[in-house]
Amino acid sequence: MKTDQKIRVVLLIDSLHAPAWVYRSIEQIKLLEGVRICGVLVCPAVIEKQVSKVIHHKLGELQSRLFDGDIGGPDYREKRDLTNLLGGDLVRSIGSTNSPGWANKMVAALRQVKADVVIKYTDDELPEVVLSGLKYGIWDHLFNAGAAHRRGYEGLWETLLSQPEVGSSLQISHRDFPRQALLRSFSCAHEASVYGTNNPNYWKSSSFASRALKRLMQRGGDAFFEGLASQPNQANSISQHNIDCPGAMQYAYLLAKKTACKLAKKFKYKRYFEQWLLYYSFKPDARLDSSNLIQMLPPKEVFWADPHIVVENERYYIFIEELPFATDKGYLSVIEMSQNGHYGSPVKILERDYHLSYPNVFQHEGQYYMIPETYDNGTIELYRCTRFPDQWEFVMNLMQGVRAVDTTLYYADDKWWLFANIQENPGASPHDELFLFYTESGDFQTTDWVAHPLNPVVSDVKNARPAGKIYEENGKVYRPAQNCSHHYGYAMNINEITCLNTEEYKEQIVKSIEPVWDKNVIATHTYAKAEKLTVLDGIFLRKK
């Protein structure tokens, strides 16, 4: 830690019965060794006197009944008692922001405990006088997608207007510079449920405050503030522009459109079903369209996805996830293909009691290894090939107690680098945040993985989740990534990695791949290439 003493934090809340995501956020702050919570100020929310919103409220309840039923996971809104977590000695009530002398009370309370930073979980704006004695300012959470924001209606417009994403940020207000984002991220907006839009976004954001505090401790105050203007791999600034919630008539109209879309989709899926399948081409530099991509169609009872290619003895081996619809549990298979494109039926190579996917096969010192996705088991597992290509044995867990997807290894500068999307909090999405680790041992068969100080190095649903092997071409390094805005697995980006070391990570999008080569393809999310062969997967709308 570069600071000489613990960072003194004051929490500003509106009640000791707080939403579950706030409880989780405070819980993570309390675990930081270099941080001390020196005070908790309770500031009850100001209830605005407004014209009755009975119709608006009823429409919201109707929307919930229609569209919230299939949303799983813990509820970010559930009330949790903070009393035992915080301890009674720290808590002090200072009244609501419209009470007489409120600002003076708050300034006095902050000076009394010598606060360095206020982390704010309330909606009310604070007067500038509060900033005067705070070394690190006031931090508060903002939830919107960048176009507009109205506190109390987070996620509503993004859902009703079918926007592809919803944003969140941890904002800092400081006496020495304009308000700006310490951290920012984007999630996929649900097609119809406001709760479905907000729930993963809030749960992900519950890690923001502890994450920012860690970076402050690692860098020290001066370096921390110098880096605010040039944060790597963050999306464009999130606007604070306010707009009103939809009026009753507009709300009813948009809700009717959502209902009509749901009914149309239900009717459509009586005749069609979604199936992941593969496309391949021996023209890797060609434009990806129907004239260059050849379809590999699985039987109707299964899907094929997540292709990874190995070339051995002038044959292509396409390792895939194979999932029978009857069990909804994936296992791993391999398809053998000749140089002229002839291929056989998949051969099962690995099955477990839990779901397997993303068979990341790689070679090291003449030996083949594989890291499949084992999210459901809470592990990152390593397998060794004992007979190529169909016999594999378990070696070890590289990590355990972690909810990771699409783990991808890469070797550079005498280090093994491990890329994986990680779901830090139950209820958050695994699509949004890319975490990077490295090992100094020179051997990937280890549990000694060091977390990169910028983790997550990408926090954006449009470009975080791995979409295939990291590869080198013409002296440059490329990382395929999923674009899970719109919906899961919608499209892909090819990123050039421009900086990779133990202190920095930078990449830039050089190419985007969208599912536009066939009108019946609605998604594509894994990219594989080896020698002349390129293989993609896609969701195909197929007649029953």
C-alpha positions in Angstrom: 0.0 0.0 0.0 1.4 3.4 -1.0 -0.5 5.5 1.4 0.9 5.9 4.9 -2.3 5.0 6.8 -5.7 3.5 6.3 -8.2 5.4 4.1 -10.9 6.7 6.3 -14.3 6.1 4.7 -17.7 7.5 5.7 -20.8 5.8 4.3 -23.9 7.9 3.4 -27.1 5.8 3.4 -30.8 6.6 3.6 -31.7 3.7 6.0 -30.2 0.9 7.9 -32.5 -1.4 5.9 -30.8 -1.1 2.6 -31.1 -2.9 -0.8 -29.1 -6.2 -1.0 -26.6 -4.7 -3.5 -25.7 -2.0 -1.1 -25.2 -4.5 1.7 -22.9 -6.5 -0.6 -21.0 -3.3 -1.5 -20.4 -2.4 2.1 -19.5 -6.0 3.0 -16.7 -5.9 0.4 -15.4 -2.5 1.6 -15.2 -3.9 5.2 -12.8 -6.7 3.9 -10.2 -4.3 2.7 -7.2 -4.2 5.1 -6.1 -0.7 4.1 -9.6 0.9 4.6 -11.4 1.9 7.8 -15.1 2.7 7.9 -15.0 5.5 10.5 -18.6 6.6 10.2 -22.1 5.9 8.9 -24.4 8.8 8.3 -28.1 8.1 7.8 -29.8 10.6 5.6 -33.5 9.7 5.0 -34.7 10.1 1.4 -36.7 13.2 0.6 -40.2 12.3 -0.6 -41.1 14.6 -3.4 -44.7 15.9 -3.5 -45.9 14.9 -7.0 -49.2 14.4 -8.8 -50.6 11.0 -8.3 -48.8 8.3 -10.3 -51.4 5.6 -9.7 -51.8 4.7 -13.4 -48.0 4.8 -14.0 -47.5 2.5 -11.0 -50.2 0.1 -12.2 -48.5 -0.1 -15.6 -45.2 -0.9 -13.9 -46.9 -3.7 -12.0 -48.4 -5.0 -15.2 -45.0 -5.0 -16.9 -43.5 -6.9 -14.0 -46.3 -9.6 -14.2 -45.8 -10.0 -17.9 -42.0 -10.1 -18.2 -40.3 -10.7 -14.8 -41.2 -14.3 -14.3 -38.2 -15.8 -16.1 -35.6 -13.7 -14.3 -33.5 -15.8 -11.9 -30.9 -15.0 -9.3 -31.0 -13.0 -6.1 -33.0 -9.7 -6.1 -30.8 -6.6 -5.8 -33.8 -4.7 -4.2 -34.3 -7.1 -1.3 -34.0 -5.2 2.0 -31.1 -6.2 4.3 -30.5 -5.0 7.8 -27.1 -3.3 8.1 -27.1 -3.0 11.9 -24.9 -6.1 12.6 -22.6 -5.4 9.6 -21.8 -1.8 10.6 -22.0 -1.8 14.4 -24.1 0.7 16.3 -21.2 3.0 17.4 -20.5 4.2 13.9 -24.1 5.2 13.0 -25.3 8.7 13.3 -28.5 10.2 11.9 -28.2 13.7 10.4 -31.7 14.1 9.0 -32.9 14.6 5.4 -31.2 17.1 3.1 -34.2 19.5 3.4 -33.9 19.8 7.2 -32.6 23.0 8.7 -28.8 23.2 9.0 -28.3 19.8 7.4 -25.1 20.7 5.4 -23.5 22.1 8.5 -24.3 18.9 10.5 -22.8 16.8 7.8 -19.6 18.9 7.5 -19.2 18.7 11.3 -19.7 15.0 11.3 -17.1 14.4 8.6 -14.5 16.6 10.4 -15.1 14.9 13.7 -14.1 11.5 12.2 -11.4 12.9 9.9 -13.0 11.4 6.8 -11.0 11.0 3.6 -13.9 10.0 1.3 -17.6 9.7 1.4 -19.2 6.7 -0.4 -22.8 7.7 -1.1 -25.7 5.3 -1.5 -28.4 7.9 -1.5 -30.1 9.8 -4.4 -30.0 13.4 -3.0 -27.4 15.7 -4.4 -24.9 17.1 -1.8 -23.9 20.8 -1.6 -20.3 21.8 -2.5 -19.5 22.8 1.0 -19.4 19.1 2.0 -16.4 18.6 -0.3 -14.2 21.1 1.5 -12.4 18.7 3.9 -12.5 15.5 1.9 -9.1 14.4 0.4 -10.7 11.9 -2.0 -14.1 13.5 -2.5 -17.5 12.0 -2.7 -18.2 8.8 -4.6 -21.6 7.8 -5.7 -23.2 5.3 -8.1 -25.0 6.3 -11.3 -27.1 3.9 -13.4 -27.9 4.8 -17.0 -26.8 4.0 -20.6 -25.3 7.3 -21.6 -28.2 9.0 -23.2 -30.3 10.1 -20.3 -30.9 9.6 -16.6 -33.7 10.1 -14.1 -33.1 8.9 -10.6 -35.8 6.4 -9.6 -36.4 5.2 -13.1 -33.1 3.5 -13.9 -33.4 0.9 -16.7 -37.0 1.9 -17.6 -36.2 3.8 -20.8 -33.5 1.4 -21.9 -36.0 -1.5 -21.6 -39.0 0.3 -23.2 -37.0 1.6 -26.1 -35.2 -1.7 -26.7 -31.7 -0.2 -26.3 -28.9 -2.8 -26.5 -27.2 -1.9 -23.3 -27.5 -0.1 -19.9 -24.7 1.6 -18.1 -23.4 2.1 -14.6 -20.6 4.1 -13.1 -19.0 5.1 -9.9 -18.7 8.9 -10.0 -16.4 11.2 -8.1 -17.1 14.8 -7.0 -14.0 16.6 -5.9 -13.2 20.2 -4.9 -10.2 20.4 -7.4 -11.8 19.0 -10.7 -15.1 18.5 -12.4 -17.3 15.5 -11.6 -16.3 12.4 -13.6 -16.3 8.6 -13.6 -13.9 6.6 -11.5 -15.2 3.4 -13.0 -17.8 2.7 -15.7 -19.3 -0.4 -17.2 -22.1 -1.5 -19.6 -24.5 -4.5 -19.4 -27.1 -5.9 -21.7 -30.6 -4.5 -21.3 -33.4 -7.0 -21.1 -35.8 -7.1 -24.0 -38.9 -6.3 -21.8 -38.2 -6.6 -18.1 -36.9 -3.5 -16.2 -36.0 -5.8 -13.3 -34.1 -8.0 -15.8 -32.2 -4.9 -17.0 -31.4 -3.6 -13.6 -30.7 -6.7 -11.5 -27.4 -7.8 -13.1 -26.3 -4.2 -13.5 -26.7 -3.4 -9.8 -25.1 -6.6 -8.6 -22.0 -6.0 -10.8 -21.9 -2.4 -9.5 -21.7 -3.6 -5.9 -18.0 -4.2 -6.5 -17.2 -0.7 -7.8 -16.5 1.0 -4.5 -14.1 -1.7 -3.2 -12.5 -1.9 -6.6 -11.8 1.8 -6.7 -10.5 1.8 -3.1 -8.1 -1.0 -4.0 -6.7 1.0 -6.9 -6.4 4.1 -4.6 -4.3 2.0 -2.1 -2.2 0.5 -4.9 -1.3 3.8 -6.6 -1.5 6.4 -3.9 -3.5 9.5 -4.2 -1.5 11.5 -6.7 -1.1 8.7 -9.2 -4.7 7.7 -8.7 -6.0 11.1 -9.7 -3.6 11.4 -12.6 -5.0 8.3 -14.1 -8.6 9.4 -14.1 -8.3 11.1 -17.4 -7.0 8.1 -19.3 -8.6 4.9 -17.9 -8.0 2.0 -20.2 -10.7 0.0 -21.8 -13.6 2.0 -20.5 -16.6 3.1 -22.5 -17.5 6.7 -23.3 -18.6 8.9 -20.4 -22.0 8.3 -19.0 -24.2 11.3 -19.2 -26.0 12.8 -16.2 -28.7 14.5 -18.3 -32.1 14.1 -16.8 -35.3 13.4 -18.6 -38.8 12.6 -17.3 -40.2 9.2 -17.0 -42.7 8.3 -19.7 -46.2 9.7 -19.3 -49.0 7.2 -18.8 -50.1 7.2 -22.4 -46.6 6.8 -23.7 -45.8 4.1 -21.2 -49.0 2.2 -22.1 -48.1 2.5 -25.8 -44.6 1.2 -25.4 -45.8 -1.6 -23.1 -48.4 -2.7 -25.7 -45.6 -2.9 -28.3 -43.5 -5.1 -26.0 -46.5 -7.3 -25.4 -47.2 -7.6 -29.1 -43.5 -8.5 -29.7 -43.7 -11.2 -27.1 -46.9 -12.7 -28.6 -45.3 -12.6 -32.1 -42.2 -14.3 -30.9 -44.3 -17.0 -29.1 -46.2 -17.6 -32.4 -42.9 -17.7 -34.4 -41.4 -20.2 -32.1 -44.2 -22.6 -32.7 -42.8 -23.1 -36.1 -39.1 -22.4 -35.5 -36.5 -23.1 -32.9 -33.0 -21.7 -32.2 -30.1 -23.9 -32.8 -26.3 -23.2 -32.6 -24.5 -24.6 -35.6 -21.1 -24.1 -37.3 -20.0 -22.3 -40.5 -16.6 -22.7 -42.1 -14.5 -21.3 -44.9 -11.1 -22.0 -46.5 -10.9 -18.3 -47.3 -9.9 -16.8 -44.0 -9.3 -13.3 -45.3 -12.5 -13.3 -47.4 -15.6 -11.3 -46.5 -17.8 -13.3 -44.2 -21.0 -13.8 -46.2 -23.2 -16.6 -47.5 -21.0 -17.0 -50.6 -17.9 -17.8 -48.5 -19.3 -19.6 -45.5 -20.4 -23.2 -45.7 -23.0 -24.5 -43.1 -22.3 -27.4 -40.8 -25.8 -28.4 -39.7 -26.2 -30.6 -36.6 -29.2 -33.0 -36.1 -32.3 -31.3 -34.7 -31.9 -32.7 -31.3 -28.5 -31.1 -30.5 -26.5 -27.9 -31.1 -22.9 -27.4 -31.9 -21.0 -24.3 -30.7 -17.7 -22.9 -29.4 -15.3 -24.2 -32.1 -11.6 -24.5 -31.5 -9.3 -25.8 -34.2 -6.2 -28.0 -34.0 -4.2 -29.0 -37.1 -2.5 -32.4 -36.9 -1.1 -34.6 -39.7 -2.7 -32.4 -42.3 -6.1 -32.9 -40.8 -8.3 -30.3 -39.1 -9.8 -31.2 -35.7 -12.7 -29.0 -34.7 -13.3 -29.2 -30.9 -16.9 -28.1 -30.0 -19.5 -28.0 -27.3 -22.3 -30.4 -28.1 -25.6 -30.0 -26.2 -28.6 -32.2 -26.5 -31.8 -30.2 -26.0 -33.3 -33.0 -23.9 -30.8 -32.7 -21.1 -29.7 -29.0 -21.6 -26.2 -30.0 -20.4 -23.2 -29.7 -22.7 -20.3 -32.1 -23.2 -17.3 -31.8 -25.5 -16.8 -33.4 -28.9 -14.4 -33.3 -31.8 -15.1 -33.2 -35.6 -12.4 -34.4 -37.9 -12.2 -32.5 -41.3 -10.0 -33.1 -44.3 -8.1 -30.4 -46.3 -11.0 -30.4 -48.8 -13.7 -29.8 -46.3 -15.1 -33.3 -45.9 -15.9 -34.0 -42.2 -17.4 -36.8 -40.1 -19.8 -37.0 -37.2 -18.7 -35.5 -33.8 -17.0 -37.9 -31.4 -17.6 -37.3 -27.7 -14.3 -36.6 -25.8 -15.3 -35.4 -22.4 -18.4 -35.4 -20.2 -19.0 -34.5 -16.6 -21.9 -34.3 -14.1 -21.9 -30.5 -14.8 -22.1 -28.5 -18.0 -19.0 -28.2 -20.2 -18.3 -25.9 -23.1 -15.6 -23.7 -24.8 -13.0 -26.5 -25.3 -9.9 -24.3 -25.4 -7.3 -26.8 -26.7 -3.6 -25.7 -27.0 -0.2 -27.3 -27.4 2.8 -27.0 -25.2 6.1 -28.8 -25.6 4.5 -31.4 -27.9 1.6 -32.1 -25.5 -2.0 -31.1 -26.0 -3.9 -29.6 -23.1 -7.4 -28.3 -22.8 -9.2 -25.8 -20.5 -13.0 -26.2 -20.9 -15.5 -23.9 -19.4 -16.7 -25.4 -16.1 -18.6 -22.4 -14.7 -21.3 -24.7 -13.2 -18.6 -26.4 -11.0 -17.0 -23.2 -9.8 -13.6 -24.2 -11.2 -11.1 -23.5 -14.0 -10.0 -27.0 -14.9 -7.0 -28.3 -16.8 -7.0 -31.5 -18.9 -4.2 -33.4 -20.7 -4.6 -35.4 -23.9 -3.6 -39.0 -23.4 -4.6 -40.1 -27.0 -5.2 -37.5 -29.6 -7.9 -36.4 -30.2 -10.4 -38.3 -28.1 -9.0 -39.2 -24.7 -8.3 -36.7 -22.0 -7.5 -36.9 -18.3 -8.0 -34.3 -15.5 -4.7 -32.7 -14.3 -5.7 -30.0 -11.8 -7.8 -27.0 -11.0 -6.0 -23.8 -11.9 -8.6 -21.9 -9.8 -11.5 -23.0 -7.7 -14.4 -21.2 -6.0 -14.6 -18.9 -9.0 -17.5 -18.4 -11.5 -15.4 -18.1 -14.7 -16.4 -18.5 -18.3 -14.4 -19.0 -21.5 -10.9 -19.2 -20.0 -8.2 -18.5 -22.6 -4.4 -18.9 -22.0 -1.7 -17.0 -23.9 2.1 -17.1 -23.5 4.2 -13.9 -23.9 7.3 -12.4 -22.3 8.1 -15.5 -20.3 4.7 -15.5 -18.7 1.5 -17.3 -19.0 -1.5 -15.0 -19.1 -5.0 -16.2 -18.2 -8.0 -14.3 -19.6 -11.5 -15.2 -18.2 -14.8 -13.5 -17.7 -15.7 -13.7 -14.0 -19.0 -13.2 -12.2 -17.9 -11.6 -9.0 -21.3 -11.3 -7.4 -24.3 -13.7 -7.5 -26.9 -12.1 -9.7 -24.4 -10.3 -11.9 -23.9 -11.3 -15.5 -20.8 -13.4 -16.6 -20.7 -11.5 -19.9 -19.6 -8.1 -18.8 -16.1 -8.2 -17.2 -12.8 -9.6 -18.4 -10.3 -10.5 -15.7 -6.6 -11.0 -16.4 -4.1 -13.1 -14.4 -0.4 -14.1 -14.9 2.1 -16.4 -13.4 5.8 -15.8 -12.9 6.6 -19.5 -12.6 6.8 -20.0 -16.4 4.4 -23.0 -16.0 0.6 -22.8 -16.5 0.2 -25.9 -14.3 -0.1 -23.9 -11.1 -2.6 -22.3 -8.7 -0.3 -19.3 -8.2 -2.0 -16.8 -10.5 -1.5 -13.1 -9.8 -4.4 -10.8 -10.4 -3.7 -7.9 -12.8 -4.0 -4.5 -10.9 -6.4 -3.2 -13.5 -8.9 -6.0 -13.1 -11.3 -6.2 -14.7 -9.2 -5.0 -17.7 -12.4 -4.7 -19.7 -15.8 -3.9 -18.2 -18.2 -3.7 -21.1 -20.7 -6.2 -22.4 -19.8 -5.2 -25.9 -16.2 -6.4 -25.8 -15.3 -8.4 -22.7 -16.1 -12.1 -22.9 -13.5 -14.2 -24.8 -14.6 -15.5 -28.2 -11.7 -17.9 -29.1 -8.0 -18.3 -28.9 -5.7 -15.3 -28.8 -3.6 -15.5 -32.0 -0.7 -13.7 -33.7 -0.6 -12.5 -37.3 1.9 -10.3 -39.1 3.6 -9.5 -35.8 0.5 -8.4 -34.0 -1.6 -10.1 -31.3 -5.3 -10.4 -31.6 -8.0 -11.3 -29.0 -11.5 -12.3 -30.3 -14.2 -11.0 -28.0 -18.0 -11.4 -27.8 -20.4 -8.6 -28.2 -23.2 -9.6 -25.9 -25.2 -6.4 -26.2 -28.7 -6.8 -27.8 -28.6 -10.4 -26.4 -26.2 -13.1 -25.4 -23.7 -14.0 -28.1 -25.0 -11.4 -30.5 -21.7 -10.7 -32.4 -17.9 -10.6 -32.1 -15.0 -8.1 -32.2 -11.4 -8.8 -33.1 -9.2 -6.7 -30.8 -5.5 -6.0 -31.3 -3.7 -6.2 -28.0 -1.4 -3.1 -28.0 -0.1 -3.3 -24.4 0.3 -6.3 -22.1 2.4 -6.2 -19.0 2.0 -6.6 -15.2 0.9 -2.9 -14.8 -1.0 -2.1 -18.0 -3.4 -3.7 -20.5 -4.7 -2.1 -23.7 -6.5 -3.3 -26.7 -8.4 -1.8 -29.6 -11.2 -3.1 -31.9 -9.9 -3.6 -35.4 -12.8 -5.7 -36.9 -16.4 -6.5 -36.0 -18.2 -9.7 -37.1 -22.0 -9.5 -37.0 -24.5 -12.2 -38.0 -25.5 -10.7 -41.3 -24.5 -13.4 -43.8 -27.9 -15.2 -43.5 -31.3 -13.7 -42.6 -31.9 -16.7 -40.3 -28.7 -16.3 -38.3 -29.3 -14.1 -35.2 -26.0 -14.5 -33.3 -22.4 -15.5 -33.6 -20.0 -15.7 -30.6 -16.9 -17.9 -31.2 -14.1 -17.4 -33.8 -11.5 -20.0 -34.7 -8.8 -20.1 -37.4 -5.9 -22.3 -38.2 -3.9 -22.3 -41.4 -6.5 -22.0 -44.2 -9.6 -22.9 -42.2 -11.9 -20.4 -40.4 -14.8 -21.7 -38.3 -17.6 -19.6 -36.7 -20.7 -20.6 -34.8 -24.1 -19.0 -35.1 -27.7 -19.3 -33.8 -29.9 -20.4 -36.7 -33.7 -20.1 -36.8 -34.6 -23.6 -38.0 -38.0 -25.0 -38.8 -39.2 -27.6 -36.4 
